[in-house]
Amino acid sequence: MTSRVLITAGASGVGRAMAEAFDAAGAQVWVADIDVDALVECPSDWKQSLLDVSDEIAVSSTFKEVEAAWGGLDVLCANAGVAGPTAAVEDVPLTDWRSCLSVNLEGAFLCSKYAAPIMKRQRSGAILITSSTAGQYGYPNRAPYAAAKWGMVGLGKTLAMELGPHGIRCNVICPGSVEGPRMEGVLQREAVAKGMTRDQVYNGYASGTSMGRFVEGRDIANMAVFLASDAARLVSGQVIAVDGHTVNPDPKL
């Protein structure tokens, strides 16, 4: 794979796993992340940008930088996201709602907005949006996050329709519960909200899948590399869960 790949939130977590997988597949990698410390830890041969995906001026500048350096862009992984608050809907401050949607949904929109013209000029490209199984089922006490992730599914399907005639594909990846620091925070907050222990919440999420387990970053990364490859050249407009098969998004333990 000789693709030029930009990954938002690519310096840690799922994004870092994506970057490593694309790198291993022979792609040129550019990671854009808001976390300075995480960027410092990235390999020196990866290009990088400090980026807040909710800042349109910063997003526009990053894509200009990418096009100037590479002359084009083959793959956008719109992966940046935040967990948002864990609370009953009546207890969610409007500021928290807006913050969650700004990073997750608006961030994916802004990155797609500025990737599209680059890909249109070369009449090829692939956009991969990282949504969530919350964007397929919803989750109680996670209204901002679920709403944002549902919106990202709609965005991805619309982009596939709009950009397909220009040779550009768009697919949405919906991870289930992913092992890692961000999910750990969700578990801790949900335990407090539900009056449960952290382990009870963890086991509840795991038991909601037929495979009885969480997924790892590499599972999402492998799907991203496939969807960006020529092996998936006619796969577009799809919403693909990588979740161990969710059978009950809200198990009661």
Disulfide bonds with the S-S distance in Angstrom:
none
